[in-house]
Amino acid sequence: MREPTIARNYAEALFEIAERSGEIETYGALIEAVAGAMEADERIRVALESPRVPRQVKQEILARALADKAPDRFVRFLAAVLKRGRQGLLPQISREYLALVDLKFNRVHAGITLAREPDSKLAAEIKRRLSRIVGKEVIPHYRADPRILGGIVVRIGDRVMDGSLRRKLLALKRQMLGAKIG
């Protein structure tokens, strides 16, 4: 089995546990936090991935770190991942799990680029309109880039909708340069 398939299988197992306990969002936040800690702090990643640290010690470290913060089933899931030596897949498992959550709740993430940061009213309007267009709840991730001059660029998956002023000006320039005079 390849790593993406293995990560997907673990994510599906965790999702099933979370769904049974009615804590889908909680488990999502927890797996994202654990994966994020691994990616953000090299010491954590090295400690969890090192063959020199016994699996039992790794499990105890995670159990102590998550005591009173995570449901017991979640901690047991992580222990199973560690027991099988799959801790390096935790970031991938997290991404796969979050994709399952989005699918379950009919959500899609959108990268939205504007010339400046939107105010709350504009952000709400963009979210509302995109959700209507896409037919799913849109979770916007805003980024300001003054190079687009104005307008908006939206990326959902591999689909890009470019309504930037910059693109329109470039198209106008190409059109004017290609126009025949006389």
N, CA, C and O of each residue as an XYZ file, in Angstrom:
728
protein
N       0.829     -1.183      0.000
C       0.000      0.000      0.000
C       0.869      1.240      0.000
O       1.914      1.278      0.650
N       0.444      2.229     -0.715
C       1.192      3.483     -0.759
C       0.759      4.392      0.378
O      -0.327      4.236      0.936
N       1.629      5.352      0.718
C       1.374      6.236      1.850
C       0.056      6.997      1.772
O      -0.652      7.058      2.776
N      -0.313      7.585      0.620
C      -1.602      8.294      0.589
C      -2.792      7.380      0.907
O      -3.740      7.793      1.575
N      -2.732      6.148      0.425
C      -3.800      5.194      0.698
C      -3.827      4.830      2.171
O      -4.897      4.738      2.774
N      -2.661      4.626      2.746
C      -2.577      4.292      4.167
C      -3.115      5.452      5.004
O      -3.895      5.241      5.932
N      -2.700      6.668      4.675
C      -3.173      7.847      5.406
C      -4.685      7.964      5.279
O      -5.370      8.274      6.253
N      -5.201      7.721      4.100
C      -6.660      7.802      3.889
C      -7.382      6.756      4.737
O      -8.431      7.043      5.313
N      -6.828      5.548      4.817
C      -7.447      4.498      5.629
C      -7.485      4.883      7.105
O      -8.500      4.683      7.772
N      -6.391      5.433      7.617
C      -6.364      5.884      9.008
C      -7.362      7.022      9.220
O      -8.065      7.051     10.230
N      -7.423      7.957      8.272
C      -8.360      9.076      8.397
C      -9.804      8.574      8.423
O     -10.625      9.070      9.196
N     -10.107      7.599      7.586
C     -11.457      7.042      7.559
C     -11.790      6.346      8.876
O     -12.912      6.449      9.373
N     -10.808      5.637      9.441
C     -11.029      4.980     10.731
C     -11.286      6.015     11.824
O     -12.199      5.851     12.633
N     -10.484      7.078     11.850
C     -10.675      8.139     12.841
C     -12.019      8.827     12.633
O     -12.705      9.151     13.602
N     -12.397      9.049     11.397
C     -13.676      9.689     11.101
C     -14.831      8.838     11.608
O     -15.796      9.360     12.164
N     -14.732      7.541     11.417
C     -15.785      6.636     11.890
C     -15.899      6.697     13.419
O     -17.005      6.721     13.959
N     -14.770      6.720     14.104
C     -14.767      6.835     15.575
C     -15.411      8.162     15.984
O     -16.251      8.203     16.882
N     -15.012      9.233     15.323
C     -15.530     10.566     15.655
C     -17.030     10.659     15.375
O     -17.777     11.252     16.153
N     -17.458     10.078     14.273
C     -18.870     10.137     13.906
C     -19.718      9.379     14.928
O     -20.792      9.841     15.314
N     -19.239      8.231     15.359
C     -19.969      7.447     16.363
C     -20.101      8.202     17.685
O     -21.117      8.095     18.373
N     -19.072      8.958     18.027
C     -19.106      9.684     19.302
C     -19.717     11.082     19.145
O     -19.894     11.791     20.135
N     -20.040     11.485     17.902
C     -20.642     12.789     17.676
C     -19.667     13.940     17.854
O     -20.079     15.057     18.169
N     -18.374     13.684     17.655
C     -17.353     14.710     17.870
C     -16.470     14.902     16.634
O     -15.246     14.975     16.741
N     -17.093     14.981     15.482
C     -16.352     15.086     14.229
C     -15.461     16.332     14.215
O     -14.279     16.245     13.886
N     -16.019     17.473     14.567
C     -15.249     18.726     14.543
C     -14.149     18.717     15.604
O     -13.043     19.195     15.355
N     -14.448     18.176     16.781
C     -13.454     18.110     17.862
C     -12.262     17.265     17.441
O     -11.113     17.664     17.630
N     -12.536     16.096     16.869
C     -11.451     15.232     16.423
C     -10.645     15.901     15.310
O      -9.428     15.740     15.226
N     -11.346     16.656     14.456
C     -10.661     17.375     13.392
C      -9.683     18.392     13.954
O      -8.547     18.497     13.491
N     -10.129     19.139     14.951
C      -9.249     20.132     15.578
C      -8.072     19.450     16.267
O      -6.956     19.967     16.236
N      -8.307     18.304     16.884
C      -7.241     17.590     17.590
C      -6.197     17.016     16.627
O      -4.997     17.183     16.844
N      -6.645     16.346     15.574
C      -5.681     15.753     14.645
C      -4.915     16.849     13.926
O      -3.732     16.691     13.622
N      -5.592     17.968     13.650
C      -4.917     19.097     13.015
C      -3.866     19.691     13.956
O      -2.787     20.087     13.516
N      -4.183     19.752     15.241
C      -3.235     20.297     16.225
C      -2.017     19.390     16.372
O      -0.890     19.881     16.434
N      -2.222     18.087     16.430
C      -1.108     17.140     16.561
C      -0.226     17.206     15.314
O       0.999     17.274     15.422
N      -0.840     17.186     14.142
C      -0.077     17.270     12.888
C       0.636     18.607     12.785
O       1.787     18.669     12.354
N      -0.037     19.666     13.177
C       0.566     20.991     13.144
C       1.760     21.101     14.066
O       2.760     21.734     13.727
N       1.658     20.481     15.241
C       2.780     20.488     16.188
C       3.973     19.750     15.593
O       5.118     20.176     15.750
N       3.702     18.651     14.914
C       4.790     17.896     14.278
C       5.467     18.715     13.187
O       6.691     18.698     13.056
N       4.671     19.425     12.412
C       5.231     20.202     11.305
C       5.917     21.475     11.799
O       6.875     21.943     11.185
N       5.427     22.035     12.910
C       5.958     23.305     13.396
C       7.191     23.144     14.286
O       8.062     24.014     14.301
N       7.267     22.047     15.017
C       8.356     21.869     15.975
C       9.163     20.624     15.608
O       8.697     19.494     15.755
N      10.352     20.855     15.139
C      11.198     19.750     14.684
C      11.497     18.760     15.813
O      11.631     17.561     15.569
N      11.600     19.261     17.045
C      11.883     18.368     18.183
C      10.776     17.343     18.369
O      11.042     16.175     18.655
N       9.525     17.788     18.204
C       8.399     16.858     18.344
C       8.452     15.827     17.229
O       8.306     14.629     17.470
N       8.661     16.300     16.010
C       8.712     15.380     14.864
C       9.821     14.358     15.029
O       9.613     13.164     14.812
N      11.007     14.828     15.416
C      12.151     13.927     15.577
C      11.883     12.913     16.691
O      12.181     11.728     16.544
N      11.323     13.383     17.799
C      11.036     12.472     18.928
C      10.033     11.400     18.513
O      10.185     10.234     18.875
N       9.003     11.791     17.752
C       7.988     10.816     17.356
C       8.463      9.883     16.250
O       8.016      8.738     16.175
N       9.359     10.353     15.394
C       9.797      9.531     14.273
C      11.090      8.757     14.547
O      11.454      7.866     13.780
N      11.776      9.092     15.628
C      13.064      8.462     15.913
C      12.914      6.984     16.277
O      12.099      6.636     17.131
N      13.690      6.123     15.639
C      13.653      4.705     15.998
C      14.329      4.445     17.361
O      14.161      3.375     17.945
N      15.081      5.420     17.853
C      15.752      5.267     19.143
C      14.805      5.427     20.326
O      15.074      4.933     21.421
N      13.690      6.125     20.093
C      12.702      6.305     21.162
C      11.706      5.147     21.065
O      11.039      4.984     20.043
N      11.606      4.343     22.131
C      10.681      3.202     22.093
C       9.233      3.653     21.868
O       8.825      4.726     22.314
N       8.481      2.826     21.179
C       7.087      3.164     20.874
C       6.281      3.426     22.135
O       5.444      4.328     22.171
N       6.536      2.637     23.164
C       5.802      2.810     24.419
C       6.048      4.201     25.006
O       5.128      4.824     25.536
N       7.271      4.680     24.912
C       7.613      6.015     25.422
C       6.889      7.082     24.598
O       6.373      8.051     25.153
N       6.852      6.906     23.285
C       6.147      7.849     22.419
C       4.661      7.899     22.778
O       4.059      8.971     22.843
N       4.085      6.720     23.008
C       2.673      6.661     23.364
C       2.414      7.359     24.701
O       1.418      8.066     24.855
N       3.315      7.157     25.664
C       3.163      7.796     26.974
C       3.288      9.314     26.862
O       2.549     10.052     27.515
N       4.217      9.774     26.040
C       4.400     11.222     25.858
C       3.118     11.843     25.294
O       2.640     12.860     25.796
N       2.569     11.221     24.250
C       1.339     11.749     23.661
C       0.163     11.652     24.632
O      -0.648     12.574     24.715
N       0.069     10.556     25.356
C      -1.029     10.393     26.310
C      -0.967     11.477     27.389
O      -1.993     12.051     27.753
N       0.240     11.757     27.902
C       0.382     12.813     28.924
C       0.080     14.188     28.327
O      -0.566     15.017     28.969
N       0.547     14.430     27.103
C       0.334     15.736     26.475
C      -1.151     15.985     26.193
O      -1.611     17.126     26.234
N      -1.888     14.925     25.910
C      -3.294     15.081     25.549
C      -4.268     14.790     26.684
O      -5.480     14.908     26.506
N      -3.741     14.408     27.861
C      -4.610     14.133     29.009
C      -5.448     15.371     29.297
O      -4.926     16.486     29.301
N      -6.721     15.187     29.534
C      -7.670     16.267     29.819
C      -7.913     17.182     28.621
O      -8.657     18.155     28.749
N      -7.322     16.911     27.478
C      -7.526     17.751     26.291
C      -8.213     16.978     25.160
O      -8.834     17.574     24.281
N      -8.099     15.681     25.191
C      -8.629     14.871     24.093
C      -9.392     13.670     24.647
O      -9.045     13.139     25.702
N     -10.430     13.247     23.933
C     -11.155     12.039     24.345
C     -10.225     10.820     24.327
O      -9.275     10.753     23.547
N     -10.520      9.878     25.191
C      -9.703      8.670     25.310
C      -9.616      7.915     23.982
O      -8.564      7.370     23.649
N     -10.707      7.882     23.229
C     -10.698      7.182     21.933
C      -9.693      7.812     20.966
O      -9.035      7.110     20.198
N      -9.584      9.129     21.010
C      -8.623      9.814     20.145
C      -7.195      9.442     20.544
O      -6.355      9.177     19.684
N      -6.929      9.424     21.830
C      -5.590      9.069     22.325
C      -5.271      7.618     21.949
O      -4.142      7.310     21.568
N      -6.254      6.737     22.055
C      -6.031      5.335     21.663
C      -5.774      5.216     20.164
O      -4.973      4.384     19.740
N      -6.442      6.036     19.361
C      -6.189      6.052     17.925
C      -4.735      6.422     17.661
O      -4.055      5.750     16.885
N      -4.250      7.491     18.303
C      -2.852      7.904     18.125
C      -1.895      6.799     18.582
O      -0.856      6.574     17.961
N      -2.250      6.119     19.664
C      -1.409      5.016     20.151
C      -1.322      3.913     19.094
O      -0.262      3.320     18.895
N      -2.440      3.643     18.420
C      -2.449      2.624     17.364
C      -1.576      3.059     16.189
O      -0.864      2.241     15.606
N      -1.631      4.346     15.841
C      -0.791      4.869     14.762
C       0.683      4.693     15.123
O       1.484      4.250     14.300
N       1.028      5.044     16.355
C       2.414      4.911     16.823
C       2.846      3.448     16.880
O       3.965      3.105     16.499
N       1.964      2.609     17.351
C       2.279      1.178     17.483
C       2.659      0.566     16.136
O       3.506     -0.324     16.061
N       2.026      1.053     15.087
C       2.301      0.524     13.748
C       3.383      1.311     13.021
O       3.656      1.056     11.848
N       3.998      2.265     13.713
C       5.095      3.034     13.129
C       4.669      3.988     12.033
O       5.454      4.287     11.134
N       3.441      4.470     12.091
C       2.911      5.345     11.046
C       2.841      6.815     11.471
O       2.143      7.604     10.833
N       3.553      7.195     12.540
C       3.473      8.564     13.052
C       3.931      9.597     12.030
O       3.491     10.745     12.091
N       4.776      9.237     11.121
C       5.212     10.160     10.073
C       4.084     10.540      9.128
O       4.178     11.530      8.401
N       3.020      9.751      9.141
C       1.868     10.022      8.279
C       0.827     10.926      8.937
O      -0.182     11.253      8.311
N       1.052     11.334     10.182
C       0.043     12.134     10.879
C      -0.356     13.407     10.124
O      -1.545     13.723     10.081
N       0.580     14.149      9.530
C       0.134     15.315      8.749
C      -0.777     14.930      7.563
O      -1.758     15.617      7.280
N      -0.444     13.840      6.887
C      -1.286     13.381      5.774
C      -2.628     12.878      6.284
O      -3.663     13.131      5.668
N      -2.614     12.167      7.407
C      -3.858     11.674      8.003
C      -4.746     12.859      8.347
O      -5.955     12.824      8.120
N      -4.147     13.902      8.893
C      -4.902     15.103      9.244
C      -5.555     15.713      8.014
O      -6.743     16.035      8.045
N      -4.807     15.876      6.940
C      -5.367     16.459      5.713
C      -6.511     15.599      5.166
O      -7.548     16.120      4.753
N      -6.312     14.295      5.168
C      -7.356     13.388      4.680
C      -8.603     13.453      5.561
O      -9.727     13.455      5.059
N      -8.396     13.506      6.871
C      -9.514     13.587      7.811
C     -10.305     14.874      7.566
O     -11.532     14.846      7.476
N      -9.601     15.995      7.460
C     -10.270     17.275      7.251
C     -11.018     17.301      5.921
O     -12.059     17.950      5.810
N     -10.503     16.608      4.917
C     -11.207     16.498      3.640
C     -12.512     15.718      3.811
O     -13.524     16.053      3.196
N     -12.486     14.680      4.646
C     -13.707     13.913      4.931
C     -14.730     14.764      5.678
O     -15.930     14.669      5.416
N     -14.261     15.592      6.603
C     -15.152     16.491      7.335
C     -15.808     17.471      6.369
O     -17.016     17.700      6.435
N     -15.016     18.045      5.478
C     -15.565     18.986      4.502
C     -16.595     18.305      3.609
O     -17.631     18.891      3.295
N     -16.318     17.082      3.203
C     -17.256     16.329      2.375
C     -18.555     16.082      3.141
O     -19.646     16.256      2.598
N     -18.433     15.682      4.378
C     -19.603     15.398      5.224
C     -20.485     16.635      5.384
O     -21.710     16.538      5.310
N     -19.870     17.787      5.602
C     -20.629     19.011      5.850
C     -20.810     19.873      4.597
O     -21.211     21.033      4.689
N     -20.510     19.297      3.426
C     -20.704     19.975      2.141
C     -19.994     21.334      2.117
O     -20.598     22.362      1.813
N     -18.705     21.311      2.442
C     -17.901     22.535      2.482
C     -16.767     22.444      1.484
O     -16.333     21.358      1.101
N     -16.299     23.610      1.072
C     -15.153     23.700      0.177
C     -14.321     24.905      0.621
O     -14.866     25.925      1.044
N     -13.019     24.778      0.521
C     -12.117     25.869      0.886
C     -11.777     26.661     -0.365
O     -11.560     26.102     -1.440
N     -11.737     27.988     -0.197
C     -11.434     28.864     -1.324
C     -10.320     29.820     -0.942
O     -10.381     30.485      0.092
N      -9.305     29.882     -1.786
C      -8.259     30.884     -1.632
C      -8.720     32.132     -2.361
O      -8.964     32.102     -3.568
N      -8.839     33.223     -1.629
C      -9.369     34.453     -2.202
C      -8.309     35.538     -2.095
O      -7.838     35.865     -1.005
N      -7.947     36.087     -3.241
C      -6.951     37.159     -3.283
C      -7.639     38.459     -3.671
O      -8.351     38.543     -4.671
N      -7.400     39.462     -2.845
C      -7.911     40.811     -3.082
C      -6.735     41.770     -3.045
O      -5.655     41.419     -2.571
N      -6.942     42.973     -3.542
C      -5.865     43.966     -3.523
C      -5.549     44.421     -2.094
O      -4.434     44.855     -1.804
N      -6.539     44.318     -1.210
C      -6.340     44.663      0.206
C      -7.201     43.744      1.065
O      -8.085     43.054      0.558
N      -6.935     43.743      2.361
C      -7.719     42.906      3.269
C      -9.179     43.362      3.253
O      -9.446     44.563      3.294
N     -10.126     42.422      3.193
C     -11.535     42.822      3.159
C     -12.041     43.188      4.557
O     -11.570     42.648      5.558
N     -12.996     44.102      4.615
C     -13.651     44.360      5.895
C     -14.666     43.235      6.119
O     -14.889     42.418      5.225
N     -15.267     43.187      7.279
C     -16.154     42.070      7.613
C     -17.376     41.999      6.704
O     -17.841     40.908      6.377
N     -17.896     43.145      6.298
C     -19.071     43.163      5.420
C     -18.740     42.584      4.041
O     -19.496     41.773      3.506
N     -17.608     43.004      3.470
C     -17.183     42.491      2.169
C     -16.874     40.993      2.250
O     -17.249     40.229      1.360
N     -16.193     40.580      3.313
C     -15.857     39.160      3.485
C     -17.120     38.306      3.552
O     -17.179     37.237      2.945
N     -18.124     38.770      4.283
C     -19.384     38.029      4.393
C     -20.097     37.962      3.041
O     -20.664     36.928      2.690
N     -20.071     39.053      2.288
C     -20.718     39.086      0.973
C     -20.017     38.147     -0.006
O     -20.676     37.430     -0.760
N     -18.695     38.149      0.005
C     -17.939     37.242     -0.872
C     -18.271     35.795     -0.528
O     -18.531     34.986     -1.419
N     -18.261     35.472      0.753
C     -18.573     34.104      1.198
C     -19.986     33.713      0.762
O     -20.192     32.608      0.260
N     -20.954     34.601      0.946
C     -22.336     34.303      0.589
C     -22.481     34.048     -0.908
O     -23.111     33.075     -1.323
N     -21.888     34.936     -1.718
C     -22.015     34.787     -3.172
C     -21.301     33.537     -3.686
O     -21.841     32.812     -4.522
N     -20.104     33.287     -3.194
C     -19.379     32.091     -3.637
C     -20.116     30.819     -3.229
O     -20.178     29.864     -4.004
N     -20.669     30.799     -2.034
C     -21.422     29.625     -1.573
C     -22.609     29.365     -2.490
O     -22.915     28.215     -2.806
N     -23.276     30.431     -2.916
C     -24.417     30.295     -3.823
C     -23.956     29.772     -5.190
O     -24.603     28.900     -5.770
N     -22.846     30.299     -5.701
C     -22.333     29.885     -7.013
C     -21.885     28.428     -7.000
O     -22.205     27.662     -7.908
N     -21.144     28.057     -5.965
C     -20.556     26.720     -5.893
C     -21.575     25.676     -5.435
O     -21.452     24.499     -5.777
N     -22.570     26.096     -4.670
C     -23.563     25.149     -4.166
C     -23.106     24.426     -2.912
O     -23.682     23.408     -2.529
N     -22.068     24.953     -2.274
C     -21.547     24.394     -1.031
C     -21.173     25.550     -0.125
O     -21.018     26.685     -0.575
N     -21.030     25.248      1.161
C     -20.546     26.282      2.068
C     -19.077     26.538      1.743
O     -18.269     25.609      1.713
N     -18.744     27.778      1.504
C     -17.368     28.156      1.176
C     -16.679     28.632      2.447
O     -17.203     29.474      3.175
N     -15.509     28.086      2.698
C     -14.664     28.547      3.797
C     -13.549     29.359      3.147
O     -12.628     28.806      2.547
N     -13.651     30.690      3.277
C     -12.685     31.547      2.585
C     -11.368     31.686      3.338
O     -11.342     31.727      4.568
N     -10.291     31.758      2.590
C      -8.946     32.022      3.124
C      -8.434     33.230      2.339
O      -8.020     33.118      1.185
N      -8.476     34.381      3.001
C      -8.150     35.638      2.323
C      -6.658     35.928      2.320
O      -5.927     35.579      3.247
N      -6.235     36.579      1.244
C      -4.855     37.027      1.093
C      -4.893     38.344      0.338
O      -5.624     38.497     -0.641
N      -4.103     39.284      0.803
C      -4.021     40.581      0.123
C      -2.798     40.594     -0.787
O      -1.706     40.191     -0.388
N      -3.001     41.063     -2.009
C      -1.915     41.192     -2.975
C      -2.181     42.438     -3.815
O      -2.987     42.399     -4.745
N      -1.510     43.539     -3.495
C      -1.772     44.784     -4.220
C      -1.444     44.708     -5.715
O      -1.872     45.572     -6.479
N      -0.695     43.695     -6.138
C      -0.332     43.573     -7.562
C      -1.536     43.294     -8.457
O      -1.471     43.537     -9.662
N      -2.644     42.784     -7.886
C      -3.815     42.530     -8.740
C      -4.590     43.818     -9.026
O      -5.511     43.821     -9.843
N      -4.219     44.908     -8.357
C      -4.760     46.255     -8.556
C      -6.193     46.416     -8.038
O      -6.507     47.446     -7.441
N      -7.036     45.464     -8.241
C      -8.428     45.510     -7.806
C      -9.119     44.252     -8.246
O      -8.514     43.409     -8.908
N     -10.372     44.107     -7.892
C     -11.104     42.901     -8.257
C     -10.793     41.761     -7.310
O     -10.427     41.976     -6.154
N     -10.942     40.540     -7.814
C     -10.805     39.358     -6.966
C     -10.297     38.179     -7.797
O     -10.626     38.038     -8.975
N      -9.487     37.337     -7.150
C      -9.053     36.070     -7.741
C      -9.449     34.982     -6.749
O      -9.092     35.041     -5.572
N     -10.186     33.992     -7.232
C     -10.674     32.909     -6.378
C     -10.104     31.589     -6.880
O     -10.162     31.285     -8.071
N      -9.554     30.811     -5.953
C      -9.058     29.472     -6.282
C      -9.798     28.464     -5.406
O      -9.745     28.527     -4.178
N     -10.491     27.533     -6.066
C     -11.168     26.439     -5.378
C     -10.645     25.163     -6.007
O     -10.959     24.847     -7.155
N      -9.847     24.437     -5.247
C      -9.188     23.258     -5.799
C      -8.254     23.682     -6.904
O      -7.380     24.521     -6.684
N      -8.417     23.120     -8.099
C      -7.562     23.509     -9.226
C      -8.279     24.472    -10.173
O      -7.788     24.758    -11.265
N      -9.421     24.960     -9.755
C     -10.203     25.906    -10.552
C      -9.894     27.336    -10.108
O      -9.968     27.645     -8.919
N      -9.552     28.200    -11.048
C      -9.233     29.594    -10.747
C     -10.193     30.496    -11.507
O     -10.390     30.355    -12.714
N     -10.785     31.430    -10.762
C     -11.652     32.440    -11.370
C     -10.949     33.781    -11.156
O     -10.865     34.275    -10.031
N     -10.451     34.355    -12.232
C      -9.656     35.574    -12.139
C     -10.476     36.769    -12.609
O     -10.659     36.982    -13.807
N     -10.960     37.535    -11.657
C     -11.704     38.753    -11.957
C     -10.904     39.972    -11.536
O     -11.463     40.999    -11.148
N      -9.577     39.841    -11.619
C      -8.714     40.945    -11.180
C      -8.653     42.042    -12.231
O      -8.787     41.786    -13.428
N      -8.452     43.243    -11.771
C      -8.279     44.385    -12.661
C      -7.015     44.211    -13.500
O      -6.981     44.593    -14.669
N      -5.990     43.638    -12.905
C      -4.738     43.409    -13.625
C      -4.962     42.532    -14.861
O      -4.482     42.849    -15.949
N      -5.699     41.421    -14.684
C      -5.970     40.519    -15.809
C      -6.785     41.233    -16.873
O      -6.537     41.064    -18.066
N      -7.753     42.028    -16.449
C      -8.592     42.747    -17.414
C      -7.769     43.767    -18.201
O      -7.956     43.925    -19.407
N      -6.864     44.454    -17.517
C      -6.002     45.418    -18.205
C      -5.055     44.729    -19.182
O      -4.816     45.238    -20.278
N      -4.518     43.580    -18.793
C      -3.645     42.828    -19.702
C      -4.416     42.347    -20.930
O      -3.896     42.376    -22.045
N      -5.644     41.910    -20.725
C      -6.473     41.460    -21.854
C      -6.773     42.632    -22.780
O      -6.745     42.485    -24.002
N      -7.061     43.795    -22.199
C      -7.318     44.984    -23.006
C      -6.073     45.390    -23.799
O      -6.164     45.776    -24.964
N      -4.922     45.298    -23.155
C      -3.658     45.632    -23.831
C      -3.429     44.699    -25.022
O      -3.089     45.157    -26.113
N      -3.615     43.395    -24.815
C      -3.441     42.429    -25.908
C      -4.419     42.712    -27.044
O      -4.079     42.609    -28.223
N      -5.635     43.069    -26.660
C      -6.667     43.345    -27.660
C      -6.310     44.599    -28.464
O      -6.504     44.636    -29.679
N      -5.792     45.616    -27.789
C      -5.436     46.865    -28.480
C      -4.213     46.662    -29.363
O      -4.154     47.220    -30.458
N      -3.245     45.884    -28.920
C      -2.053     45.635    -29.724
C      -2.374     44.782    -30.948
O      -1.707     44.877    -31.978
N      -3.400     43.950    -30.822
C      -3.759     43.088    -31.941
C      -4.746     43.727    -32.903
O      -5.028     43.174    -33.965
N      -5.271     44.885    -32.538
C      -6.276     45.557    -33.381
C      -5.596     46.145    -34.623
O      -4.474     46.648    -34.563
N      -6.299     46.066    -35.724
C      -5.786     46.635    -36.977
C      -6.178     48.102    -37.040
O      -7.313     48.474    -36.744
N      -5.228     48.917    -37.426
C      -5.477     50.352    -37.526
C      -5.726     50.685    -38.995
O      -5.010     50.222    -39.882
N      -6.767     51.507    -39.237
C      -6.999     52.020    -40.580
C      -7.960     51.261    -41.306
O      -8.256     51.580    -42.458
